[in-house]
């Protein structure tokens, strides 16, 4: 309880960190915040052009929209995990000098990811309309799914950011695993393709990100209620990660100022 | 915790791990499993109560552990043994400008910086006029911080920190900010905070500030509380200890050959080519001499012939202050000056040379000085 109160006391720090992240990131660049739209957009276009040639199975209806609804949530996830992992290390300056609840740094990383994602959802909607998929009331599920994803990412970076302070290989291992996971999640392809490959199919479908991205596609592309059962599993997983991760983080946090 | 105390330290010890070439990568961690780990005991069994409303200075030489103690109070680092408890909102001014972002304006950075201290938007807005006025930045407040001079940057940072309005303020040697005018302003602000009943803990080397501002001084010596009480007395004892330590250090350095034995001799009177007349009866001479050995003696020569006049010693505060750092431990302020008189009848007409030398017992010369005077 006191933890919540303390974090609440530092809410202005959360806000200003998010503001700094979002506005500070693109200061000095001509297009500014447009880059957070442009980047995923260009990525999508590259995949959209290349993959139909590589994939026999890229016969997914409305492949363009299928890509957009996969890549933008995926970017949200990788950004939070990559930046979250190094967020303690890269704030060594203030960690060594000022007291504040250290988890504020992680929470603000998740929040700025979340804000960025919501802005990017405009692109998803534009694509849905542009490609004829349309928009339906199912979009109201969006905040819930995004929240579960945010909680899941938060749980992960609680561990990773604390380990990173002590062993700096973590960030490289993380970026490698994220690269692998990109292909272990049905972003470019459809899970149906793996139906025949027993173990691989099961692994990919167990991936929590698969469930999350499926949910996004359900609400944006297919206009159905997402699979609440799967979402609940991910939510519980996220909760467990946060509970254990928080303990680990609190334990390791005492050494931050000395090790950094 | 006693409700009258703002900070309570109990049986607290802190040691730092010293790892030579600490490995930060997995490979290094796996291969070289704790081969050379030493522990450096920074603080040993500290017990302290700091009462609410007290202004306390932590003094001590570099490396004595006073800054570490302050960091422990801030809860940036944690003790290995014992406890530290604090009561009340605590702000540390260990680092100025933490969280400043160069691309944002001064005004925006006030928000960022103050938010790190745990202030809410409302609280910041309430203090904003004070902060801006105190920083004396004028219209620059709306320019990006990267365009600031370092002085402006520090002024802004200090204004934010000092206006945070905590119950307990921890300050680490940061008052050397800006020009004379701004420093004085900072001190008067601190005095104002002190008088308004805040608890303030300062780490500083400027002992005048301690005497002037603090109710109490705590002297940390080699990781332990050596003395705790009225600033004037604690500072005096502290200076004595510094003198003693310095003396031992110099002795060691001399033994190991790192430092030369040396001394300085000075003759104030007579000045070069000063004239005396037979009716003066005596030639009054005075000056001072110092050396970094214990048993140096002064020897006087007139025209290369040693004389043995009666020497009276006098107090020389001016000399003491100048050489305190370099020779501390070897100086007795009451014995620095010397005065002799040479009877006129022993001097013939013409030019004479007075030479004063500082000798070691074995006769080697540490310092010398001569003047020429004329008897008409």
Interface residues (C-beta under 8 A of the other chain):
Chain A: X9 X10 X11 X12 X13 X15 X16 X17 X20 X24 X27 X28 X93 X94 X95 X96 X97 X98 X99 X100 X167 X168 X169 X254 X257 X258
Chain B: X16 X17 X24 X25 X26 X27 X29 X71 X74 X75 X76 X77 X78 X90 X92 X94 X95 X98 X99 X101 X103 X104 X111 X112 X114 X115 X116 X117 X118 X119 X120 X121 X124
